[in-house]
Amino acid sequence: MQSNEKNPVYTYLNPGTYTVTFTVASANGCKSVYLLPIKITTVPKPDFVFPTSICSNDSVIFEDRTQIGIGDTIRDYSWTTNPITQTFKGKNPKIRFSNSGVYILTLTVKGIGGCDTSISKTITIKSGPDVRFGASGFCLGNPIVTGK
């Protein structure tokens, strides 16, 4: 591509290493040439899976299924829940939801080439059982009474 614009814009359609040539000419006819090698990397395609049935207080592992291009790697995983904002790091985090409700979980992946992208999924957390347990009467020879 050639351009006489001060700030030209070009979109690369394929990953790879390219050399951008900048040529600047002054009003008196002098020219200066600058070569800039750039590496175009693919944009990661984030995805994740999780169990279909989740109850409050369950600890759930969310499994990353992000697709990346050949030669690319993920340099950072960030998971965020809403409406209660919590952030988790790592490829396959274990997350515990204390309360039932509808949550949006967003996975943001950052490729090594600097390309960042996100995906959000809706998760429904069902109410778990209300468990209360207590005990009293810990004297030798006395029965232990539970459920108070």
LINLIN-V750072 format. One record per residue. N is the residue number from 0. PHI is phi in radians with two decimals (NA if undefined). D_LAST is the distance of its C-alpha to the last C-alpha in Angstrom with 2 decimals. Layout:
<<N | PHI | D_LAST> <N | PHI | D_LAST>>
This chain:
<<0 | NA | 79.07> <1 | -2.10 | 81.43> <2 | -2.63 | 80.89> <3 | -1.76 | 82.75> <4 | -1.30 | 79.63> <5 | -1.19 | 78.35> <6 | -2.25 | 74.73> <7 | -1.20 | 74.97> <8 | -2.14 | 71.92> <9 | -2.49 | 71.70> <10 | -1.92 | 68.95> <11 | -1.46 | 68.96> <12 | -1.71 | 68.08> <13 | -2.31 | 67.66> <14 | -1.21 | 66.00> <15 | 2.63 | 68.39> <16 | -1.83 | 70.33> <17 | -2.22 | 72.94> <18 | -1.96 | 75.48> <19 | -1.68 | 75.86> <20 | -1.89 | 79.28> <21 | -1.86 | 79.81> <22 | -2.11 | 83.44> <23 | -2.11 | 84.36> <24 | -2.04 | 87.92> <25 | -1.52 | 89.26> <26 | -1.12 | 91.83> <27 | -1.61 | 94.57> <28 | 1.65 | 93.90> <29 | -1.40 | 91.90> <30 | -2.09 | 89.04> <31 | -2.33 | 85.93> <32 | -2.06 | 83.82> <33 | -2.27 | 80.24> <34 | -1.83 | 78.43> <35 | -2.21 | 74.63> <36 | -1.33 | 72.86> <37 | -2.24 | 69.56> <38 | -1.98 | 66.98> <39 | -1.70 | 65.40> <40 | -1.89 | 62.10> <41 | -1.29 | 60.14> <42 | -1.58 | 57.18> <43 | -1.04 | 53.95> <44 | -1.93 | 52.35> <45 | -1.22 | 48.60> <46 | -2.82 | 46.19> <47 | -2.71 | 42.72> <48 | -2.20 | 40.46> <49 | -2.73 | 36.71> <50 | -1.06 | 34.45> <51 | -1.38 | 34.68> <52 | -2.12 | 30.97> <53 | -2.24 | 28.70> <54 | -1.90 | 25.08> <55 | -1.01 | 23.37> <56 | 1.30 | 22.19> <57 | -1.30 | 24.70> <58 | -1.67 | 27.24> <59 | -2.07 | 30.61> <60 | -1.64 | 34.01> <61 | -1.69 | 36.84> <62 | -1.76 | 40.07> <63 | -1.18 | 43.32> <64 | -2.28 | 46.27> <65 | -1.12 | 48.77> <66 | -1.76 | 52.42> <67 | -2.25 | 54.96> <68 | -1.36 | 58.70> <69 | -1.07 | 60.65> <70 | 1.46 | 60.79> <71 | -1.73 | 58.04> <72 | -2.42 | 54.64> <73 | -1.61 | 51.54> <74 | -1.72 | 51.18> <75 | -2.77 | 47.91> <76 | -2.06 | 44.91> <77 | -2.34 | 42.83> <78 | -2.01 | 39.88> <79 | -2.27 | 38.64> <80 | -1.84 | 35.90> <81 | -2.42 | 36.18> <82 | -1.43 | 35.05> <83 | -1.52 | 32.78> <84 | -1.31 | 35.48> <85 | -2.33 | 34.63> <86 | -2.12 | 37.38> <87 | -2.23 | 37.29> <88 | -2.00 | 40.19> <89 | 1.86 | 41.30> <90 | -1.26 | 42.57> <91 | -2.30 | 39.38> <92 | -1.28 | 36.39> <93 | -1.82 | 32.74> <94 | -2.11 | 30.99> <95 | -1.98 | 27.34> <96 | -1.78 | 26.77> <97 | -1.28 | 23.50> <98 | -2.10 | 24.10> <99 | -1.28 | 25.62> <100 | 2.48 | 29.15> <101 | -1.81 | 32.79> <102 | -2.13 | 34.09> <103 | -1.96 | 37.62> <104 | -1.88 | 38.09> <105 | -2.00 | 41.51> <106 | -1.85 | 43.15> <107 | -1.99 | 46.17> <108 | -1.97 | 48.40> <109 | -2.07 | 51.27> <110 | -1.30 | 54.18> <111 | -1.13 | 56.24> <112 | -1.43 | 59.19> <113 | 1.70 | 57.39> <114 | -1.54 | 56.52> <115 | -1.98 | 53.03> <116 | -2.73 | 51.42> <117 | -2.34 | 48.07> <118 | -2.46 | 46.24> <119 | -2.13 | 43.24> <120 | -2.34 | 40.98> <121 | -1.59 | 38.32> <122 | -2.19 | 34.89> <123 | -1.81 | 32.26> <124 | -1.80 | 28.64> <125 | -1.47 | 26.39> <126 | -1.19 | 22.81> <127 | -1.50 | 20.46> <128 | -1.17 | 17.18> <129 | -1.57 | 14.20> <130 | -1.85 | 11.81> <131 | -2.27 | 8.41> <132 | -2.52 | 6.85> <133 | -2.62 | 5.27> <134 | -2.57 | 6.44> <135 | -2.57 | 7.88> <136 | 1.46 | 11.06> <137 | -1.64 | 13.69> <138 | -1.68 | 16.63> <139 | -0.95 | 19.53> <140 | 1.54 | 19.86> <141 | -1.78 | 16.35> <142 | -1.19 | 14.07> <143 | -1.58 | 11.13> <144 | -1.79 | 7.80> <145 | -2.02 | 5.84> <146 | 1.63 | 3.81> <147 | -1.63 | 0.00>>
